[in-house]
Amino acid sequence: MRRSALAAVAAVLLAGCAAPEGEPGPRPPASRAPVSSAPVSSAPASGATRTGTLLVADFGSDTVTFVDPRTGPRDSVRVGTAPYGLVVDGAGRAWVATAEGVAVVDTHRRTRLDLIPYRTRDLGPVTGGEYRGGGMGIALAPDGTRVYVGVHVPSGNGTLETIDTATREVTGTAPVGRRPFDVDVSRDGREVYAIGHDSFDVTVVPTEGQGAPRRVEAAPYGTEGGLGSWLKPHYAVVRPSDGRLLLPFEGERLLVVDPATGRSAVEAMTANTHQHGAAITPDGTLLVVGTGPIDPAADEGPSLTVRAPDGAETVIPLDGPHEDVAVSPDGRTAYVTGGFTRDGHWDGITVVDLETHETRRLAAGERPLGIAVL
């Protein structure tokens, strides 16, 4: 489709803003601050945290924000610099990947319990922004005993750190690809999948020491352009029916990866827009966030794709860039964060009625990225 003109478009973008999704820009000459695990939090707001409350990671701040899906923000808790992804366990504890470490938040009392420093070194100074070092994608084991966080090392390939949820200690690390945007876990908990944005790959990491990590290429458009390419993997989901990984690209191609064999197939998509966040429901309905065009002359604007298990798609237009998405337990509502990893982000969530396709904007935190429904 538009790929014949993409090299020229990318060249202009690179000249104007220095590698749109590639090499880090200049960093401030600050020293990396020591990380403390002492509890630090805002005072709990009055009233219990209600079921259905949204929790967002404020990438533009050092907090997570509790959001009433009808009225907006209720309370914020300090967690650490530039929080990215988050997951919530069965005990109501949120595990938040920040630039400094993984924060642990009691979502009932709305207080920070801990900040677990990374074992990975060479993360550079603690900063915010798209290319900051530290935790990015994060996932919870099916049995809740471990948390897995992808750690970005600005100078090269990243690591996957394993945290024991009982002791709150890092128990292991494994090498993964560059800039691990997302982390997912197999249905049986035996494998972890780290999505290497800048290395065009998925690293399959066996748990419990059952073998060495192995790399699977995730590049349906090839790897031409390297760090400056837009055509990279971002987020993935594990399909409930067969355990395959689904990675959306550009609203044009859905890469379906069999982690066991490393083989992949490509299915057509219809949104024709640069895509980031993804979520999947228990029945296999895939939701994908379209951030907007690479080439405004040829591509479509921001959207939410709702893809049925049979491949039929509904594309719901959104107002402005967004990053990630979560779905209500009843499957009727999607919550799409407006943070975005690049310029154009905004401080809120778009609430999408998945039956009527109506949308409304809701204030929510500061540049919210990761999101969970409590």
ZIDA-V814721 format. One record per backbone hydrogen bond with DSSP energy under -0.5 kcal/mol. CO is the residue of the C=O (numbers start at 1). NH is the residue of the N-H. If there is no record, write none. Layout:
CO,NH + CO,NH
This chain:
2,5 + 3,6 + 3,7 + 5,9 + 6,10 + 7,11 + 8,12 + 9,13 + 10,14 + 11,15 + 12,16 + 13,17 + 14,18 + 19,22 + 28,30 + 48,50 + 50,53 + 53,374 + 54,67 + 55,372 + 56,58 + 56,65 + 57,59 + 57,369 + 58,61 + 58,63 + 58,83 + 61,82 + 62,79 + 62,80 + 63,58 + 64,77 + 65,56 + 66,74 + 66,75 + 67,54 + 67,69 + 68,72 + 72,68 + 75,66 + 77,64 + 80,83 + 81,99 + 84,370 + 85,97 + 87,95 + 89,92 + 92,107 + 93,89 + 94,96 + 94,105 + 95,87 + 96,98 + 96,103 + 97,84 + 98,135 + 100,118 + 101,98 + 101,103 + 102,116 + 103,96 + 104,113 + 104,114 + 105,94 + 105,107 + 106,110 + 106,111 + 111,106 + 114,104 + 115,117 + 116,102 + 122,155 + 125,127 + 129,132 + 134,152 + 136,85 + 137,136 + 137,150 + 139,148 + 141,144 + 145,165 + 146,141 + 147,163 + 148,139 + 149,151 + 149,161 + 150,136 + 150,152 + 151,159 + 152,134 + 152,154 + 153,156 + 158,176 + 159,151 + 159,161 + 160,174 + 161,149 + 162,171 + 162,172 + 163,147 + 163,165 + 164,168 + 164,169 + 169,164 + 172,162 + 174,160 + 177,158 + 178,198 + 178,199 + 179,181 + 179,197 + 180,137 + 182,195 + 184,193 + 186,189 + 190,207 + 191,186 + 192,194 + 192,205 + 193,184 + 193,195 + 194,196 + 194,203 + 195,181 + 195,182 + 195,197 + 196,199 + 196,200 + 196,201 + 197,200 + 200,218 + 201,196 + 202,204 + 202,216 + 203,194 + 203,205 + 204,206 + 204,214 + 205,192 + 207,210 + 209,211 + 214,204 + 216,202 + 219,222 + 223,226 + 225,228 + 226,229 + 230,232 + 237,239 + 237,246 + 239,242 + 239,243 + 244,239 + 245,247 + 245,257 + 246,237 + 247,255 + 249,252 + 249,253 + 251,272 + 252,269 + 253,249 + 253,255 + 254,256 + 254,267 + 255,247 + 255,257 + 256,265 + 257,245 + 257,259 + 258,261 + 258,262 + 263,258 + 265,256 + 267,254 + 272,300 + 274,291 + 274,292 + 276,235 + 277,289 + 279,287 + 281,284 + 285,281 + 286,307 + 287,279 + 288,290 + 288,305 + 289,276 + 289,291 + 290,303 + 292,274 + 294,296 + 295,298 + 295,299 + 302,318 + 303,290 + 304,316 + 305,288 + 305,307 + 306,308 + 306,314 + 307,286 + 308,311 + 312,308 + 314,306 + 314,316 + 315,317 + 316,304 + 318,320 + 323,277 + 324,337 + 326,335 + 328,331 + 332,354 + 333,328 + 334,336 + 334,352 + 335,326 + 335,337 + 336,350 + 337,323 + 338,346 + 342,345 + 346,348 + 347,364 + 348,338 + 349,351 + 349,362 + 350,336 + 350,352 + 351,353 + 351,360 + 352,334 + 352,354 + 353,357 + 358,353 + 360,351 + 362,349 + 364,368 + 365,367 + 366,60 + 367,59 + 368,339 + 370,57 + 372,55 + 372,374
